[in-house]
C-alpha cells in the first residue's frame, strides 16, 4: 500500500451578518466569514489537504472562486465532490487532522459535531477524523478576531491496480 500525505491551509475574514459555518456545522455567532462560497474555512483547508495528497492541485483549480456556479456554495457539497475526485484518482482517505485558529467564538462545544460531519462525508469512522481549535493568544490579525484560519493534513492510501 502506498501512502500519500497532503497539507491544507485557508483563512477568511469575518463579516457582520453572515452565518458562521465551520466543518459543515452552523455555529451561532453574530458574524460569519466572507467568501464566494459559504466560506467554511475548515472544510476548505481539509479539501486542499485531500487534493494535495492525491496530487490533484488545489481547491481553486477545481472550483474557481469567481465562477458564479459556486456563489454561496455549500462546502459540504464541494467536499463530497473532492471525495469523488480523490477516489477517481485511485486513492482512499485514511485520516484527517485539522486545527481551527480562532480568537472567537469558543469552538470546543462544536468540535464533536464537526468531526462527525466530516467523517460522514468522507466515509470514515470518527476515530479517523480529528478537529482541534486554538485561540491566537491575542496576536496579530487572527488574535484581534478579524478572521479565522484553518490548517489540515490528510493521509490517503493508493489502491493497488
Ligand atoms: Mg476558502
Backbone and ligand atoms as CSV (ligand in chain L), in Angstrom:
chain,resi,resn,atom,element,x,y,z
A,1,UNK,N,N,0.854,-1.199,0.000
A,1,UNK,CA,C,0.000,0.000,0.000
A,1,UNK,C,C,0.892,1.253,0.000
A,2,UNK,N,N,0.598,2.150,-0.897
A,2,UNK,CA,C,1.340,3.409,-0.942
A,2,UNK,C,C,0.560,4.476,-0.191
A,3,UNK,N,N,1.246,5.200,0.669
A,3,UNK,CA,C,0.600,6.272,1.423
A,3,UNK,C,C,0.984,7.628,0.834
A,4,UNK,N,N,0.070,8.555,0.963
A,4,UNK,CA,C,0.302,9.892,0.425
A,4,UNK,C,C,-0.276,10.904,1.410
A,5,UNK,N,N,0.480,11.970,1.679
A,5,UNK,CA,C,0.027,12.956,2.664
A,5,UNK,C,C,-0.134,14.321,1.995
A,6,UNK,N,N,-1.115,15.079,2.448
A,6,UNK,CA,C,-1.339,16.418,1.898
A,6,UNK,C,C,-1.579,17.411,3.016
A,7,UNK,N,N,-1.224,18.664,2.751
A,7,UNK,CA,C,-1.412,19.733,3.727
A,7,UNK,C,C,-2.372,20.766,3.144
A,8,UNK,N,N,-3.180,21.368,4.010
A,8,UNK,CA,C,-4.095,22.402,3.549
A,8,UNK,C,C,-4.113,23.563,4.526
A,9,UNK,N,N,-4.303,24.762,3.998
A,9,UNK,CA,C,-4.398,25.969,4.825
A,9,UNK,C,C,-5.419,26.898,4.184
A,10,UNK,N,N,-6.196,27.576,5.009
A,10,UNK,CA,C,-7.096,28.596,4.471
A,10,UNK,C,C,-7.344,29.650,5.545
A,11,UNK,N,N,-7.756,30.827,5.113
A,11,UNK,CA,C,-8.079,31.923,6.027
A,11,UNK,C,C,-9.184,32.760,5.400
A,12,UNK,N,N,-10.150,33.168,6.215
A,12,UNK,CA,C,-11.231,34.044,5.751
A,12,UNK,C,C,-11.466,35.139,6.784
A,13,UNK,N,N,-11.861,36.306,6.289
A,13,UNK,CA,C,-12.207,37.433,7.137
A,13,UNK,C,C,-13.620,37.305,7.688
A,14,UNK,N,N,-13.834,37.889,8.878
A,14,UNK,CA,C,-15.191,37.997,9.430
A,14,UNK,C,C,-15.991,39.059,8.685
A,15,UNK,N,N,-17.294,38.841,8.636
A,15,UNK,CA,C,-18.208,39.849,8.072
A,15,UNK,C,C,-19.504,39.798,8.866
A,16,UNK,N,N,-19.980,40.993,9.252
A,16,UNK,CA,C,-21.226,41.061,10.033
A,16,UNK,C,C,-22.377,40.443,9.246
A,17,UNK,N,N,-23.234,39.743,9.971
A,17,UNK,CA,C,-24.493,39.306,9.392
A,17,UNK,C,C,-24.424,38.065,8.529
A,18,UNK,N,N,-23.222,37.473,8.359
A,18,UNK,CA,C,-23.123,36.225,7.601
A,18,UNK,C,C,-23.226,35.060,8.586
A,19,UNK,N,N,-23.813,33.932,8.177
A,19,UNK,CA,C,-23.791,32.759,9.052
A,19,UNK,C,C,-22.370,32.210,9.158
A,20,UNK,N,N,-22.022,31.681,10.327
A,20,UNK,CA,C,-20.678,31.110,10.534
A,20,UNK,C,C,-20.758,29.598,10.368
A,21,UNK,N,N,-20.212,29.099,9.263
A,21,UNK,CA,C,-20.168,27.660,9.003
A,21,UNK,C,C,-18.734,27.179,9.165
A,22,UNK,N,N,-18.559,26.179,10.021
A,22,UNK,CA,C,-17.228,25.608,10.236
A,22,UNK,C,C,-17.341,24.088,10.274
A,23,UNK,N,N,-16.623,23.421,9.424
A,23,UNK,CA,C,-16.681,21.964,9.391
A,23,UNK,C,C,-18.080,21.460,9.056
A,24,UNK,N,N,-18.817,22.249,8.285
A,24,UNK,CA,C,-20.172,21.849,7.887
A,24,UNK,C,C,-21.213,22.088,8.969
A,25,UNK,N,N,-20.795,22.730,10.070
A,25,UNK,CA,C,-21.690,22.952,11.213
A,25,UNK,C,C,-21.978,24.448,11.336
A,26,UNK,N,N,-23.230,24.793,11.547
A,26,UNK,CA,C,-23.615,26.192,11.755
A,26,UNK,C,C,-23.315,26.558,13.207
A,27,UNK,N,N,-22.391,27.504,13.406
A,27,UNK,CA,C,-22.001,27.924,14.751
A,27,UNK,C,C,-22.726,29.240,15.051
A,28,UNK,N,N,-23.572,29.271,16.073
A,28,UNK,CA,C,-24.314,30.503,16.377
A,28,UNK,C,C,-23.364,31.623,16.802
A,29,UNK,N,N,-23.312,32.688,15.995
A,29,UNK,CA,C,-22.396,33.803,16.264
A,29,UNK,C,C,-22.849,34.975,15.410
A,30,UNK,N,N,-22.736,36.215,15.922
A,30,UNK,CA,C,-23.256,37.356,15.151
A,30,UNK,C,C,-22.512,37.617,13.845
A,31,UNK,N,N,-21.295,37.105,13.711
A,31,UNK,CA,C,-20.523,37.338,12.488
A,31,UNK,C,C,-20.171,36.009,11.839
A,32,UNK,N,N,-20.179,35.997,10.527
A,32,UNK,CA,C,-19.707,34.832,9.790
A,32,UNK,C,C,-18.472,35.197,9.009
A,33,UNK,N,N,-18.071,34.351,8.093
A,33,UNK,CA,C,-16.874,34.602,7.294
A,33,UNK,C,C,-17.276,35.013,5.890
A,34,UNK,N,N,-16.488,35.929,5.335
A,34,UNK,CA,C,-16.782,36.403,3.998
A,34,UNK,C,C,-16.124,35.465,2.973
A,35,UNK,N,N,-16.786,35.315,1.846
A,35,UNK,CA,C,-16.242,34.446,0.800
A,35,UNK,C,C,-17.273,34.233,-0.278
A,36,UNK,N,N,-16.800,33.685,-1.392
A,36,UNK,CA,C,-17.668,33.455,-2.549
A,36,UNK,C,C,-18.640,32.305,-2.260
A,37,UNK,N,N,-18.116,31.256,-1.621
A,37,UNK,CA,C,-18.960,30.125,-1.220
A,37,UNK,C,C,-19.500,30.421,0.178
A,38,UNK,N,N,-19.852,29.387,0.933
A,38,UNK,CA,C,-20.281,29.606,2.320
A,38,UNK,C,C,-19.101,29.925,3.242
A,39,UNK,N,N,-17.869,29.972,2.674
A,39,UNK,CA,C,-16.669,30.417,3.397
A,39,UNK,C,C,-16.309,29.515,4.577
A,40,UNK,N,N,-16.597,28.220,4.440
A,40,UNK,CA,C,-16.268,27.265,5.510
A,40,UNK,C,C,-14.761,26.993,5.470
A,41,UNK,N,N,-14.031,27.794,6.230
A,41,UNK,CA,C,-12.570,27.794,6.180
A,41,UNK,C,C,-11.992,26.427,6.554
A,42,UNK,N,N,-12.647,25.729,7.468
A,42,UNK,CA,C,-12.148,24.419,7.894
A,42,UNK,C,C,-12.291,23.389,6.763
A,43,UNK,N,N,-13.461,23.346,6.147
A,43,UNK,CA,C,-13.633,22.391,5.036
A,43,UNK,C,C,-12.713,22.746,3.876
A,44,UNK,N,N,-12.474,24.040,3.651
A,44,UNK,CA,C,-11.583,24.430,2.553
A,44,UNK,C,C,-10.161,23.914,2.810
A,45,UNK,N,N,-9.688,24.035,4.040
A,45,UNK,CA,C,-8.342,23.544,4.368
A,45,UNK,C,C,-8.288,22.020,4.207
A,46,UNK,N,N,-9.344,21.332,4.646
A,46,UNK,CA,C,-9.375,19.866,4.532
A,46,UNK,C,C,-9.402,19.446,3.063
A,47,UNK,N,N,-10.181,20.155,2.240
A,47,UNK,CA,C,-10.234,19.797,0.816
A,47,UNK,C,C,-8.887,20.018,0.147
A,48,UNK,N,N,-8.189,21.093,0.508
A,48,UNK,CA,C,-6.858,21.314,-0.073
A,48,UNK,C,C,-5.891,20.210,0.361
A,49,UNK,N,N,-6.026,19.726,1.598
A,49,UNK,CA,C,-5.166,18.636,2.067
A,49,UNK,C,C,-5.460,17.353,1.285
A,50,UNK,N,N,-6.737,17.067,1.051
A,50,UNK,CA,C,-7.121,15.863,0.302
A,50,UNK,C,C,-6.626,15.948,-1.142
A,51,UNK,N,N,-6.855,17.111,-1.773
A,51,UNK,CA,C,-6.420,17.287,-3.164
A,51,UNK,C,C,-4.902,17.225,-3.246
A,52,UNK,N,N,-4.231,17.806,-2.257
A,52,UNK,CA,C,-2.769,17.784,-2.242
A,52,UNK,C,C,-2.238,16.364,-2.155
A,53,UNK,N,N,-2.806,15.568,-1.268
A,53,UNK,CA,C,-2.345,14.190,-1.098
A,53,UNK,C,C,-2.587,13.368,-2.356
A,54,UNK,N,N,-3.624,13.729,-3.110
A,54,UNK,CA,C,-3.952,12.981,-4.329
A,54,UNK,C,C,-3.224,13.545,-5.547
A,55,UNK,N,N,-2.443,14.601,-5.362
A,55,UNK,CA,C,-1.744,15.216,-6.494
A,55,UNK,C,C,-2.696,15.887,-7.465
A,56,UNK,N,N,-3.786,16.423,-6.923
A,56,UNK,CA,C,-4.827,16.999,-7.778
A,56,UNK,C,C,-4.896,18.526,-7.682
A,57,UNK,N,N,-3.778,19.153,-7.336
A,57,UNK,CA,C,-3.767,20.618,-7.327
A,57,UNK,C,C,-4.449,21.185,-6.106
A,58,UNK,N,N,-5.265,22.219,-6.299
A,58,UNK,CA,C,-5.914,22.854,-5.154
A,58,UNK,C,C,-7.376,23.175,-5.448
A,59,UNK,N,N,-8.031,23.632,-4.413
A,59,UNK,CA,C,-9.477,23.868,-4.457
A,59,UNK,C,C,-9.881,24.859,-5.549
A,60,UNK,N,N,-9.088,25.943,-5.656
A,60,UNK,CA,C,-9.411,26.998,-6.614
A,60,UNK,C,C,-9.379,26.510,-8.061
A,61,UNK,N,N,-8.553,25.511,-8.338
A,61,UNK,CA,C,-8.494,24.959,-9.701
A,61,UNK,C,C,-9.750,24.173,-10.041
A,62,UNK,N,N,-10.317,23.515,-9.040
A,62,UNK,CA,C,-11.499,22.677,-9.284
A,62,UNK,C,C,-12.790,23.475,-9.171
A,63,UNK,N,N,-12.796,24.467,-8.271
A,63,UNK,CA,C,-13.993,25.276,-8.044
A,63,UNK,C,C,-13.568,26.747,-8.081
A,64,UNK,N,N,-13.396,27.310,-9.290
A,64,UNK,CA,C,-12.846,28.668,-9.401
A,64,UNK,C,C,-13.634,29.682,-8.574
A,65,UNK,N,N,-12.911,30.502,-7.767
A,65,UNK,CA,C,-13.577,31.389,-6.805
A,65,UNK,C,C,-14.471,32.453,-7.454
A,66,UNK,N,N,-14.306,32.700,-8.762
A,66,UNK,CA,C,-15.159,33.721,-9.375
A,66,UNK,C,C,-16.239,33.098,-10.257
A,67,UNK,N,N,-16.311,31.764,-10.259
A,67,UNK,CA,C,-17.326,31.078,-11.060
A,67,UNK,C,C,-18.685,31.226,-10.372
A,68,UNK,N,N,-19.660,31.829,-11.049
A,68,UNK,CA,C,-20.980,32.033,-10.424
A,68,UNK,C,C,-21.620,30.719,-9.968
A,69,UNK,N,N,-21.187,29.602,-10.528
A,69,UNK,CA,C,-21.749,28.299,-10.129
A,69,UNK,C,C,-21.496,28.022,-8.656
A,70,UNK,N,N,-20.445,28.657,-8.081
A,70,UNK,CA,C,-20.098,28.355,-6.692
A,70,UNK,C,C,-20.449,29.489,-5.739
A,71,UNK,N,N,-21.232,30.462,-6.213
A,71,UNK,CA,C,-21.667,31.549,-5.339
A,71,UNK,C,C,-22.530,30.961,-4.224
A,72,UNK,N,N,-22.125,31.208,-2.988
A,72,UNK,CA,C,-22.874,30.704,-1.836
A,72,UNK,C,C,-22.867,29.187,-1.710
A,73,UNK,N,N,-21.939,28.527,-2.431
A,73,UNK,CA,C,-21.925,27.054,-2.466
A,73,UNK,C,C,-21.771,26.460,-1.066
A,74,UNK,N,N,-22.488,25.368,-0.828
A,74,UNK,CA,C,-22.364,24.605,0.412
A,74,UNK,C,C,-21.050,23.820,0.325
A,75,UNK,N,N,-20.111,24.124,1.214
A,75,UNK,CA,C,-18.807,23.474,1.133
A,75,UNK,C,C,-18.882,21.978,1.416
A,76,UNK,N,N,-19.934,21.527,2.088
A,76,UNK,CA,C,-20.093,20.076,2.277
A,76,UNK,C,C,-20.305,19.396,0.924
A,77,UNK,N,N,-21.042,20.067,0.037
A,77,UNK,CA,C,-21.234,19.538,-1.318
A,77,UNK,C,C,-19.913,19.489,-2.078
A,78,UNK,N,N,-19.088,20.521,-1.867
A,78,UNK,CA,C,-17.773,20.537,-2.518
A,78,UNK,C,C,-16.887,19.417,-1.954
A,79,UNK,N,N,-17.003,19.179,-0.642
A,79,UNK,CA,C,-16.219,18.105,-0.019
A,79,UNK,C,C,-16.608,16.746,-0.614
A,80,UNK,N,N,-17.902,16.570,-0.842
A,80,UNK,CA,C,-18.392,15.334,-1.471
A,80,UNK,C,C,-17.752,15.161,-2.850
A,81,UNK,N,N,-17.683,16.246,-3.590
A,81,UNK,CA,C,-17.103,16.215,-4.934
A,81,UNK,C,C,-15.594,15.912,-4.860
A,82,UNK,N,N,-14.916,16.498,-3.876
A,82,UNK,CA,C,-13.483,16.242,-3.715
A,82,UNK,C,C,-13.248,14.770,-3.370
A,83,UNK,N,N,-14.118,14.230,-2.538
A,83,UNK,CA,C,-14.005,12.808,-2.199
A,83,UNK,C,C,-14.116,11.954,-3.474
A,84,UNK,N,N,-15.035,12.315,-4.350
A,84,UNK,CA,C,-15.180,11.584,-5.621
A,84,UNK,C,C,-13.925,11.725,-6.483
A,85,UNK,N,N,-13.400,12.936,-6.569
A,85,UNK,CA,C,-12.200,13.169,-7.389
A,85,UNK,C,C,-11.031,12.329,-6.887
A,86,UNK,N,N,-10.902,12.280,-5.546
A,86,UNK,CA,C,-9.819,11.518,-4.938
A,86,UNK,C,C,-9.978,10.031,-5.255
A,87,UNK,N,N,-11.204,9.547,-5.153
A,87,UNK,CA,C,-11.450,8.120,-5.431
A,87,UNK,C,C,-11.234,7.813,-6.904
A,88,UNK,N,N,-11.668,8.727,-7.781
A,88,UNK,CA,C,-11.456,8.521,-9.220
A,88,UNK,C,C,-9.965,8.458,-9.544
A,89,UNK,N,N,-9.155,9.139,-8.727
A,89,UNK,CA,C,-7.706,9.118,-8.938
A,89,UNK,C,C,-7.074,7.873,-8.307
A,90,UNK,N,N,-7.893,6.998,-7.715
A,90,UNK,CA,C,-7.400,5.726,-7.184
A,90,UNK,C,C,-6.927,5.791,-5.751
A,91,UNK,N,N,-7.381,6.798,-5.012
A,91,UNK,CA,C,-6.945,6.927,-3.615
A,91,UNK,C,C,-8.135,6.896,-2.662
A,92,UNK,N,N,-7.854,6.484,-1.426
A,92,UNK,CA,C,-8.873,6.439,-0.374
A,92,UNK,C,C,-8.377,7.238,0.833
A,93,UNK,N,N,-9.221,8.112,1.402
A,93,UNK,CA,C,-8.816,8.805,2.629
A,93,UNK,C,C,-8.651,7.810,3.786
A,94,UNK,N,N,-7.587,7.994,4.566
A,94,UNK,CA,C,-7.353,7.162,5.753
A,94,UNK,C,C,-7.561,7.973,7.026
A,95,UNK,N,N,-7.087,9.214,7.016
A,95,UNK,CA,C,-7.293,10.049,8.197
A,95,UNK,C,C,-7.131,11.515,7.851
A,96,UNK,N,N,-7.781,12.340,8.666
A,96,UNK,CA,C,-7.713,13.790,8.525
A,96,UNK,C,C,-7.513,14.373,9.913
A,97,UNK,N,N,-6.586,15.306,10.036
A,97,UNK,CA,C,-6.427,16.050,11.280
A,97,UNK,C,C,-6.427,17.531,10.928
A,98,UNK,N,N,-7.109,18.328,11.736
A,98,UNK,CA,C,-7.230,19.747,11.410
A,98,UNK,C,C,-7.205,20.595,12.676
A,99,UNK,N,N,-6.744,21.830,12.518
A,99,UNK,CA,C,-6.776,22.817,13.605
A,99,UNK,C,C,-7.424,24.095,13.083
A,100,UNK,N,N,-8.412,24.584,13.816
A,100,UNK,CA,C,-9.024,25.872,13.508
A,100,UNK,C,C,-8.381,26.899,14.435
A,101,UNK,N,N,-7.935,28.020,13.860
A,101,UNK,CA,C,-7.327,29.077,14.671
A,101,UNK,C,C,-8.309,30.240,14.720
A,102,UNK,N,N,-8.937,30.406,15.896
A,102,UNK,CA,C,-9.989,31.411,16.034
A,102,UNK,C,C,-9.901,32.023,17.428
A,103,UNK,N,N,-9.763,33.336,17.486
A,103,UNK,CA,C,-9.790,34.011,18.787
A,103,UNK,C,C,-11.192,33.923,19.386
A,104,UNK,N,N,-12.187,33.996,18.512
A,104,UNK,CA,C,-13.586,33.839,18.897
A,104,UNK,C,C,-14.346,33.288,17.711
A,105,UNK,N,N,-15.474,32.637,17.899
A,105,UNK,CA,C,-16.099,32.259,19.175
A,105,UNK,C,C,-15.416,31.029,19.787
A,106,UNK,N,N,-15.774,30.683,21.031
A,106,UNK,CA,C,-15.288,29.437,21.616
A,106,UNK,C,C,-15.842,28.264,20.811
A,107,UNK,N,N,-14.972,27.376,20.353
A,107,UNK,CA,C,-15.426,26.326,19.429
A,107,UNK,C,C,-15.516,24.947,20.056
A,108,UNK,N,N,-14.969,24.793,21.281
A,108,UNK,CA,C,-14.924,23.450,21.884
A,108,UNK,C,C,-16.278,22.731,21.845
A,109,UNK,N,N,-17.406,23.418,22.146
A,109,UNK,CA,C,-18.678,22.691,22.169
A,109,UNK,C,C,-19.096,22.179,20.792
A,110,UNK,N,N,-18.522,22.730,19.729
A,110,UNK,CA,C,-18.951,22.380,18.371
A,110,UNK,C,C,-18.027,21.366,17.693
A,111,UNK,N,N,-16.889,21.076,18.313
A,111,UNK,CA,C,-15.910,20.208,17.650
A,111,UNK,C,C,-16.439,18.792,17.395
A,112,UNK,N,N,-17.176,18.169,18.347
A,112,UNK,CA,C,-17.675,16.811,18.063
A,112,UNK,C,C,-18.593,16.765,16.839
A,113,UNK,N,N,-19.441,17.780,16.677
A,113,UNK,CA,C,-20.352,17.790,15.517
A,113,UNK,C,C,-19.566,17.968,14.226
A,114,UNK,N,N,-18.528,18.797,14.261
A,114,UNK,CA,C,-17.693,18.982,13.057
A,114,UNK,C,C,-17.025,17.668,12.676
A,115,UNK,N,N,-16.480,17.001,13.691
A,115,UNK,CA,C,-15.787,15.736,13.462
A,115,UNK,C,C,-16.726,14.701,12.852
A,116,UNK,N,N,-17.946,14.630,13.427
A,116,UNK,CA,C,-18.950,13.677,12.954
A,116,UNK,C,C,-19.331,13.969,11.501
A,117,UNK,N,N,-19.554,15.238,11.221
A,117,UNK,CA,C,-19.995,15.655,9.886
A,117,UNK,C,C,-18.929,15.354,8.839
A,118,UNK,N,N,-17.682,15.692,9.157
A,118,UNK,CA,C,-16.584,15.482,8.201
A,118,UNK,C,C,-16.367,13.989,7.983
A,119,UNK,N,N,-16.399,13.202,9.065
A,119,UNK,CA,C,-16.213,11.748,8.943
A,119,UNK,C,C,-17.299,11.152,8.053
A,120,UNK,N,N,-18.538,11.586,8.272
A,120,UNK,CA,C,-19.642,11.047,7.487
A,120,UNK,C,C,-19.449,11.345,5.995
A,121,UNK,N,N,-19.090,12.574,5.683
A,121,UNK,CA,C,-18.945,12.956,4.268
A,121,UNK,C,C,-17.790,12.233,3.591
A,122,UNK,N,N,-16.775,11.880,4.369
A,122,UNK,CA,C,-15.612,11.217,3.780
A,122,UNK,C,C,-15.713,9.702,3.869
A,123,UNK,N,N,-16.795,9.193,4.470
A,123,UNK,CA,C,-16.945,7.749,4.614
A,123,UNK,C,C,-15.943,7.168,5.587
A,124,UNK,N,N,-15.578,7.939,6.609
A,124,UNK,CA,C,-14.593,7.500,7.604
A,124,UNK,C,C,-15.263,7.296,8.952
A,125,UNK,N,N,-14.583,6.540,9.822
A,125,UNK,CA,C,-15.005,6.452,11.219
A,125,UNK,C,C,-14.612,7.762,11.905
A,126,UNK,N,N,-15.338,8.087,12.980
A,126,UNK,CA,C,-14.992,9.322,13.706
A,126,UNK,C,C,-13.567,9.296,14.240
A,127,UNK,N,N,-13.067,8.081,14.536
A,127,UNK,CA,C,-11.699,7.972,15.065
A,127,UNK,C,C,-10.660,8.316,13.995
A,128,UNK,N,N,-11.075,8.389,12.735
A,128,UNK,CA,C,-10.136,8.706,11.651
A,128,UNK,C,C,-10.109,10.206,11.340
A,129,UNK,N,N,-10.943,10.956,12.065
A,129,UNK,CA,C,-11.018,12.404,11.837
A,129,UNK,C,C,-10.810,13.109,13.173
A,130,UNK,N,N,-10.030,14.176,13.161
A,130,UNK,CA,C,-9.791,14.930,14.383
A,130,UNK,C,C,-9.860,16.423,14.068
A,131,UNK,N,N,-10.563,17.156,14.906
A,131,UNK,CA,C,-10.647,18.617,14.723
A,131,UNK,C,C,-10.316,19.291,16.053
A,132,UNK,N,N,-9.381,20.219,15.999
A,132,UNK,CA,C,-8.954,20.935,17.204
A,132,UNK,C,C,-9.188,22.433,17.008
A,133,UNK,N,N,-9.224,23.167,18.104
A,133,UNK,CA,C,-9.369,24.619,17.998
A,133,UNK,C,C,-8.332,25.281,18.900
A,134,UNK,N,N,-7.757,26.369,18.393
A,134,UNK,CA,C,-6.775,27.140,19.167
A,134,UNK,C,C,-7.163,28.607,19.084
A,135,UNK,N,N,-6.934,29.341,20.172
A,135,UNK,CA,C,-7.020,30.795,20.063
A,135,UNK,C,C,-5.689,31.262,19.471
A,136,UNK,N,N,-5.567,32.539,19.181
A,136,UNK,CA,C,-4.296,33.031,18.633
A,136,UNK,C,C,-3.568,33.883,19.648
A,137,UNK,N,N,-3.941,33.695,20.933
A,137,UNK,CA,C,-3.267,34.386,22.040
A,137,UNK,C,C,-3.272,35.902,21.862
A,138,UNK,N,N,-4.289,36.427,21.169
A,138,UNK,CA,C,-4.407,37.869,21.001
A,138,UNK,C,C,-3.397,38.472,20.036
A,139,UNK,N,N,-2.639,37.634,19.341
A,139,UNK,CA,C,-1.560,38.153,18.486
A,139,UNK,C,C,-2.025,38.365,17.050
A,140,UNK,N,N,-1.686,39.521,16.496
A,140,UNK,CA,C,-1.909,39.771,15.074
A,140,UNK,C,C,-3.386,39.834,14.706
A,141,UNK,N,N,-3.636,39.756,13.397
A,141,UNK,CA,C,-4.995,39.915,12.871
A,141,UNK,C,C,-5.927,38.821,13.397
A,142,UNK,N,N,-5.426,37.584,13.448
A,142,UNK,CA,C,-6.277,36.497,13.962
A,142,UNK,C,C,-6.569,36.719,15.440
A,143,UNK,N,N,-5.576,37.204,16.156
A,143,UNK,CA,C,-5.734,37.465,17.588
A,143,UNK,C,C,-6.708,38.604,17.865
A,144,UNK,N,N,-6.829,39.544,16.915
A,144,UNK,CA,C,-7.794,40.641,17.062
A,144,UNK,C,C,-9.185,40.204,16.605
A,145,UNK,N,N,-9.316,38.947,16.211
A,145,UNK,CA,C,-10.623,38.437,15.816
A,145,UNK,C,C,-11.076,38.964,14.466
A,146,UNK,N,N,-10.135,39.261,13.565
A,146,UNK,CA,C,-10.501,39.773,12.242
A,146,UNK,C,C,-10.900,38.660,11.288
A,147,UNK,N,N,-10.564,37.428,11.641
A,147,UNK,CA,C,-10.909,36.304,10.772
A,147,UNK,C,C,-10.588,34.992,11.449
A,148,UNK,N,N,-10.740,33.928,10.698
A,148,UNK,CA,C,-10.458,32.578,11.198
A,148,UNK,C,C,-9.591,31.873,10.160
A,149,UNK,N,N,-8.607,31.114,10.635
A,149,UNK,CA,C,-7.750,30.321,9.749
A,149,UNK,C,C,-7.892,28.853,10.114
A,150,UNK,N,N,-7.506,27.986,9.206
A,150,UNK,CA,C,-7.538,26.549,9.482
A,150,UNK,C,C,-6.382,25.868,8.773
A,151,UNK,N,N,-5.856,24.852,9.447
A,151,UNK,CA,C,-4.782,24.007,8.921
A,151,UNK,C,C,-5.296,22.576,8.904
A,152,UNK,N,N,-4.885,21.800,7.906
A,152,UNK,CA,C,-5.307,20.398,7.872
A,152,UNK,C,C,-4.238,19.534,7.225
A,153,UNK,N,N,-4.168,18.295,7.664
A,153,UNK,CA,C,-3.395,17.284,6.941
A,153,UNK,C,C,-4.322,16.116,6.656
A,154,UNK,N,N,-4.092,15.483,5.521
A,154,UNK,CA,C,-4.865,14.295,5.140
A,154,UNK,C,C,-3.904,13.201,4.724
A,155,UNK,N,N,-4.193,11.994,5.181
A,155,UNK,CA,C,-3.412,10.814,4.778
A,155,UNK,C,C,-4.295,9.945,3.883
A,156,UNK,N,N,-3.790,9.610,2.714
A,156,UNK,CA,C,-4.544,8.803,1.760
A,156,UNK,C,C,-3.750,7.546,1.431
A,157,UNK,N,N,-4.465,6.481,1.075
A,157,UNK,CA,C,-3.801,5.288,0.553
A,157,UNK,C,C,-4.146,5.137,-0.915
A,158,UNK,N,N,-3.183,4.690,-1.683
A,158,UNK,CA,C,-3.411,4.457,-3.106
A,158,UNK,C,C,-3.771,2.984,-3.296
A,159,UNK,N,N,-4.917,2.750,-3.915
A,159,UNK,CA,C,-5.344,1.375,-4.142
A,159,UNK,C,C,-4.397,0.697,-5.129
A,160,UNK,N,N,-4.147,-0.595,-4.888
A,160,UNK,CA,C,-3.305,-1.342,-5.821
A,160,UNK,C,C,-4.061,-1.511,-7.139
A,161,UNK,N,N,-3.358,-1.419,-8.259
A,161,UNK,CA,C,-4.032,-1.545,-9.548
A,161,UNK,C,C,-4.604,-2.944,-9.750
L,1,MG,MG,MG,-11.501,29.399,1.411
